[in-house]
């Protein structure tokens, strides 16, 4: 008998396709036993992948690249056969910053105070998109602000305590801060790079090699639940699921709003694992001295659109192009 497939995730809205597949018995219906491991931080996810304590996880593309390249210690062979979500992040600033930001923009705000901004991990889409946005606002990320790391669920509390001035995080945490009157949305990630890849299914390469049938079935289930998550009429159902104490443990009405992609929530309409899009993250990791030259080659091996296509996924010729013009 096969051992359960151990999948890790964080308490975020864009874990919905995996949570839905587990909760509604769709993995079991396909003959798969899946055990979800809900982790407190991206560092936990990465460590458990590196030391083979998880078979796979919902992961940030830059973090998957870092693990595969050995940038945070031990190198691990991984594969990304599917993208799980796009967009869904926001830059939230303290309400104490709002008046100056509205009048003078980010550069004017930073000229008055050196801000402390949090991201969810040093190897994250949040960090790279925040850096790009700051640069377009005339702010030098490594000089004009301090960028620190906090787990997503700790962002709002840290903002309330005055430990940080703002953060870049995925839904629902920016909305939680806004609803509590502690923060405001300065920018949404969809406004920085429309359609940017956000979370991907990342699996141990050994699992991919030794369990091709289970992989095939898992991808088919997740393609199904991802389509359901993308349907606006499913939003209330998903919110009711995610509000459960074992998941996000937040009010369903807030989660329903956080799941609305038109309001900056995650999009579940782009499952194709685009190497071209992923290479943008690789280049920016090198641009900001987070990775040595050659990360593009690691990314080329990491991303496996062939597995996606074999599972019945469709090739997407119109994936949103990477941001090419950056810092000239």
C-alpha positions as CSV (number, residue, x, y, z in Angstrom):
1,X,0.0,0.0,0.0
2,X,1.3,3.5,-0.9
3,X,2.2,5.9,1.9
4,X,0.1,9.1,2.0
5,X,1.3,11.9,-0.2
6,X,2.4,14.7,2.2
7,X,1.6,18.2,0.9
8,X,2.6,21.3,2.8
9,X,0.8,24.7,2.7
10,X,0.4,28.0,4.5
11,X,-2.9,29.6,5.7
12,X,-3.4,31.7,2.5
13,X,-6.4,32.0,0.1
14,X,-4.5,30.7,-2.8
15,X,-4.0,27.3,-1.1
16,X,-7.7,26.8,-1.9
17,X,-7.4,24.3,-4.8
18,X,-5.5,21.9,-2.5
19,X,-7.7,22.4,0.5
20,X,-10.8,21.9,-1.6
21,X,-9.5,18.7,-3.2
22,X,-8.8,17.3,0.3
23,X,-11.9,18.5,2.0
24,X,-14.3,17.3,-0.7
25,X,-12.7,13.9,-0.9
26,X,-11.6,14.4,-4.5
27,X,-8.1,13.1,-3.8
28,X,-9.6,10.0,-2.2
29,X,-12.1,9.6,-5.1
30,X,-9.1,9.4,-7.4
31,X,-7.5,6.7,-5.2
32,X,-5.0,9.1,-3.6
33,X,-4.4,9.4,0.1
34,X,-3.2,12.9,0.8
35,X,-2.1,14.3,4.2
36,X,-2.1,18.1,4.4
37,X,0.6,19.7,6.6
38,X,-0.3,23.3,7.5
39,X,2.9,25.2,8.3
40,X,3.5,28.5,10.0
41,X,6.1,29.9,7.6
42,X,7.7,29.5,4.3
43,X,10.9,28.6,6.0
44,X,9.2,25.6,7.5
45,X,7.9,24.6,4.0
46,X,11.4,24.9,2.5
47,X,13.1,23.0,5.3
48,X,10.6,20.1,5.1
49,X,11.1,19.9,1.4
50,X,14.9,19.9,1.7
51,X,14.9,17.2,4.3
52,X,12.2,15.1,2.6
53,X,9.6,15.6,5.3
54,X,7.1,16.6,2.6
55,X,6.5,15.0,-0.8
56,X,5.4,18.4,-2.1
57,X,3.9,21.7,-1.2
58,X,2.2,24.9,-2.4
59,X,5.3,27.0,-2.9
60,X,6.5,30.4,-4.1
61,X,8.4,30.1,-7.4
62,X,11.5,31.9,-6.1
63,X,11.6,29.7,-3.0
64,X,11.3,26.5,-5.2
65,X,14.2,27.8,-7.3
66,X,16.3,28.6,-4.2
67,X,15.8,25.1,-2.8
68,X,16.6,23.5,-6.1
69,X,19.8,25.5,-6.5
70,X,20.9,25.0,-2.9
71,X,20.8,28.8,-2.1
72,X,19.6,28.2,1.4
73,X,21.8,25.3,2.3
74,X,21.3,21.7,1.1
75,X,20.3,21.3,-2.6
76,X,17.2,19.2,-3.3
77,X,15.9,17.8,-6.6
78,X,12.4,19.2,-7.2
79,X,9.9,19.5,-10.0
80,X,7.1,22.1,-10.7
81,X,4.4,20.5,-12.8
82,X,1.7,23.1,-12.3
83,X,1.0,26.7,-11.3
84,X,-1.7,27.0,-8.7
85,X,-2.4,30.7,-8.6
86,X,-1.5,34.1,-10.0
87,X,-1.5,37.6,-8.6
88,X,-3.2,38.0,-5.1
89,X,-0.5,40.0,-3.3
90,X,-0.7,43.6,-2.1
91,X,1.6,46.2,-0.6
92,X,-0.1,47.5,2.6
93,X,1.2,50.5,4.5
94,X,0.2,51.8,8.0
95,X,-2.6,54.3,8.1
96,X,0.0,56.7,9.7
97,X,1.7,56.8,6.3
98,X,-1.5,57.4,4.2
99,X,-1.7,61.2,4.1
100,X,1.9,61.7,3.1
101,X,1.7,58.8,0.6
102,X,-1.4,60.2,-1.0
103,X,0.2,63.7,-1.3
104,X,3.8,62.8,-2.2
105,X,3.9,59.2,-3.2
106,X,6.3,56.5,-2.0
107,X,9.4,58.6,-2.7
108,X,8.1,61.5,-0.7
109,X,7.1,59.2,2.2
110,X,10.5,57.5,2.3
111,X,12.2,60.9,2.1
112,X,10.6,61.7,5.5
113,X,11.1,58.4,7.2
114,X,13.1,55.2,6.5
115,X,10.4,52.6,6.4
116,X,10.6,49.1,7.7
117,X,8.7,46.8,5.2
118,X,8.1,43.1,5.7
119,X,8.0,40.4,3.1
120,X,7.1,36.7,3.6
121,X,10.5,35.3,2.7
122,X,13.8,36.5,1.3
123,X,13.2,34.2,-1.7
124,X,9.7,35.2,-2.6
125,X,7.6,36.8,-5.3
126,X,6.6,39.4,-2.7
127,X,10.2,40.5,-2.2
128,X,11.0,40.8,-5.9
129,X,7.7,42.5,-6.9
130,X,8.1,44.9,-4.0
131,X,11.6,45.7,-5.1
132,X,10.5,46.3,-8.6
133,X,7.6,48.5,-7.5
134,X,9.8,50.6,-5.1
135,X,12.3,51.1,-8.0
136,X,9.6,52.4,-10.3
137,X,8.6,54.8,-7.5
138,X,12.1,56.3,-7.3
139,X,13.0,54.3,-4.1
140,X,16.2,52.2,-3.8
141,X,15.2,49.0,-2.0
142,X,18.6,48.3,-0.4
143,X,19.3,51.9,0.6
144,X,16.1,53.8,1.3
145,X,14.0,51.2,3.1
146,X,14.6,48.2,5.4
147,X,13.2,45.0,4.1
148,X,12.6,42.3,6.8
149,X,11.0,38.9,6.8
150,X,7.9,37.8,8.7
151,X,5.4,34.9,8.3
152,X,2.2,36.0,6.5
153,X,0.0,35.5,9.6
154,X,2.2,37.7,11.7
155,X,2.1,40.7,9.4
156,X,-1.0,42.3,10.7
157,X,0.0,42.0,14.4
158,X,3.4,43.4,13.7
159,X,1.8,46.4,11.8
160,X,-0.5,47.0,14.8
161,X,2.4,46.9,17.2
162,X,4.4,49.4,15.1
163,X,7.2,46.9,14.5
164,X,6.8,47.5,10.8
165,X,5.5,50.3,8.6
166,X,4.1,48.1,5.9
167,X,4.2,44.7,4.2
168,X,3.8,42.8,1.0
169,X,1.7,39.7,1.5
170,X,-0.8,37.4,-0.1
171,X,-4.6,37.4,0.5
172,X,-6.3,37.7,2.9
173,X,-3.8,39.5,5.2
174,X,-3.7,42.9,3.5
175,X,-7.5,43.0,3.6
176,X,-7.5,42.0,7.3
177,X,-5.3,45.0,8.1
178,X,-7.5,47.3,6.0
179,X,-10.7,46.1,7.6
180,X,-9.2,46.6,11.1
181,X,-8.4,50.2,10.2
182,X,-4.6,49.6,10.6
183,X,-3.5,49.8,7.0
184,X,-4.3,50.8,3.4
185,X,-3.5,49.3,0.1
186,X,-0.7,51.2,-1.6
187,X,-0.4,48.8,-4.5
188,X,-1.7,45.4,-5.7
189,X,0.7,42.9,-7.3
190,X,-1.6,42.7,-10.3
191,X,-0.8,46.4,-10.9
192,X,2.9,45.6,-10.8
193,X,2.9,42.6,-13.2
194,X,-0.6,41.6,-14.4
195,X,-1.0,37.8,-14.4
196,X,2.3,37.2,-12.5
197,X,2.7,33.5,-11.3
198,X,2.3,33.3,-7.6
199,X,2.1,29.8,-6.1
200,X,3.1,26.6,-7.8
201,X,2.8,22.9,-6.9
202,X,6.4,21.8,-6.1
203,X,7.1,18.1,-5.7
204,X,10.1,16.0,-4.8
205,X,11.8,14.8,-8.0
206,X,11.9,11.2,-6.6
207,X,8.1,11.2,-6.2
208,X,7.7,12.4,-9.8
209,X,10.0,9.6,-11.0
210,X,8.7,6.8,-8.9
211,X,4.9,7.6,-8.8
212,X,3.9,8.8,-12.2
213,X,0.4,7.4,-12.0
214,X,-0.3,9.1,-8.7
215,X,1.3,12.3,-10.0
216,X,-1.0,12.2,-13.1
217,X,-4.1,11.7,-10.9
218,X,-3.1,14.5,-8.5
219,X,-2.7,17.0,-11.3
220,X,-6.0,16.0,-12.8
221,X,-7.7,16.6,-9.4
222,X,-6.0,19.9,-8.9
223,X,-6.9,21.1,-12.4
224,X,-10.5,20.3,-11.6
225,X,-10.5,22.1,-8.2
226,X,-8.6,25.0,-9.7
227,X,-11.3,25.5,-12.3
228,X,-13.9,25.5,-9.5
229,X,-11.9,28.0,-7.5
230,X,-11.8,30.3,-10.5
231,X,-15.6,30.4,-10.8
232,X,-17.1,33.5,-9.2
233,X,-20.1,31.4,-8.1
234,X,-17.8,29.2,-6.0
235,X,-16.5,32.1,-3.9
236,X,-19.0,31.8,-1.1
237,X,-18.4,28.0,-0.8
238,X,-14.6,28.5,-0.7
239,X,-14.9,31.2,1.9
240,X,-17.1,29.0,4.1
241,X,-14.4,26.2,3.8
242,X,-11.5,28.5,4.5
243,X,-13.0,30.1,7.5
244,X,-12.8,26.7,9.4
245,X,-10.5,26.8,12.4
246,X,-8.0,24.4,10.8
247,X,-7.5,26.6,7.8
248,X,-7.6,30.4,7.9
249,X,-10.0,30.8,10.9
250,X,-11.3,34.2,9.6
251,X,-14.9,35.4,8.9
252,X,-16.3,34.0,5.7
253,X,-17.5,37.5,4.4
254,X,-14.0,38.8,4.6
255,X,-12.6,35.7,2.9
256,X,-15.1,36.0,0.1
257,X,-13.9,39.5,-0.6
258,X,-10.3,38.4,-0.3
259,X,-10.9,35.7,-2.9
260,X,-12.2,38.2,-5.5
261,X,-9.5,38.5,-8.2
262,X,-11.1,41.7,-9.5
263,X,-10.4,43.3,-6.1
264,X,-6.8,42.1,-5.9
265,X,-7.3,38.5,-4.7
266,X,-5.7,35.5,-6.3
267,X,-6.5,34.3,-9.8
268,X,-6.9,30.6,-10.4
269,X,-7.1,30.7,-14.2
270,X,-3.5,30.1,-15.3
271,X,-2.3,26.5,-14.4
272,X,0.3,26.2,-17.1
273,X,3.8,26.2,-15.5
274,X,5.5,28.8,-17.7
275,X,9.3,28.6,-17.7
276,X,9.4,32.0,-19.4
277,X,7.6,33.7,-16.5
278,X,9.6,31.8,-13.9
279,X,12.8,33.1,-15.6
280,X,11.8,36.7,-14.7
281,X,12.0,35.7,-11.0
282,X,15.4,34.0,-11.6
283,X,16.8,37.1,-13.3
284,X,15.6,39.4,-10.5
285,X,17.1,37.1,-7.9
286,X,20.4,37.6,-9.7
287,X,19.7,41.3,-10.1
288,X,19.4,41.8,-6.3
289,X,22.4,39.5,-5.5
290,X,20.2,36.8,-4.1
291,X,21.5,34.1,-6.5
292,X,24.6,33.6,-8.6
293,X,24.6,33.4,-12.4
294,X,23.2,30.2,-13.8
295,X,19.9,30.2,-12.0
296,X,18.1,30.2,-15.3
297,X,19.5,26.7,-16.0
298,X,18.2,25.5,-12.7
299,X,14.8,26.9,-13.4
300,X,14.7,25.3,-16.9
301,X,15.2,21.9,-15.2
302,X,12.8,22.7,-12.3
303,X,9.8,23.6,-14.4
304,X,8.1,20.6,-16.0
305,X,5.3,21.7,-18.4
306,X,5.7,18.2,-20.0
307,X,4.1,16.7,-16.9
308,X,1.3,19.2,-16.9
309,X,0.5,18.5,-20.6
310,X,0.6,14.7,-20.0
311,X,-2.0,15.1,-17.3
312,X,-4.4,16.8,-19.7
313,X,-3.5,20.4,-19.1
314,X,-3.6,22.8,-22.0
315,X,-0.6,24.6,-23.4
316,X,-1.1,28.4,-22.9
317,X,0.3,30.4,-25.7
318,X,-0.9,33.7,-24.2
319,X,0.6,33.6,-20.7
320,X,1.2,37.2,-19.5
321,X,4.7,38.2,-20.6
322,X,7.4,38.9,-18.0
323,X,8.4,42.4,-17.1
324,X,11.3,42.9,-19.4
325,X,12.2,46.6,-19.0
326,X,13.3,47.0,-15.5
327,X,15.9,49.4,-14.2
328,X,17.2,51.4,-17.1
